[in-house]
């Protein structure tokens, strides 16, 4: 960019080229910044949720029932809901999964614990393109619920 010197009517010299260009760039950057903030604040197109319920406590050897349901309005997907368990140092693993369905999915897992301790459960909703889809997409997961086995 070239520097330009201008003389106004009073005879003083002013530099107008660079400050005008910097001001224009600043305004353009501010406009782009506002535009990107507006895009970030736009609501997501697909909405969904997963909920899980389990008892707070359970007896050793008695049945523990965990229920979950969830859905998502993403088009083109079948939904499968799985209940996962973490307990006794084993890490997260799937207990059971629902069938692949259109719309909301529901699943109930039942089992017993042979010893006392803490079990954690969560539900995960997957999107599938077909019944035999080998690469499901993880859409949502629930909060973790804790069951104390006595």
Secondary structure, 3 states (H helix, E strand, C coil): CCCCEEECCCCCEEECHHHHHHHHHHHHHHHHHHHHHHHHCCCCCCCEEEEEECCCEECCCCEEEEEEEEEECCCCCEEEEEEEEEECCCCCEEEEECCCECCCEEEEEEEECCCCEEEEEEEEEEEECCCCCCCCEEEEECCCEEEEEC
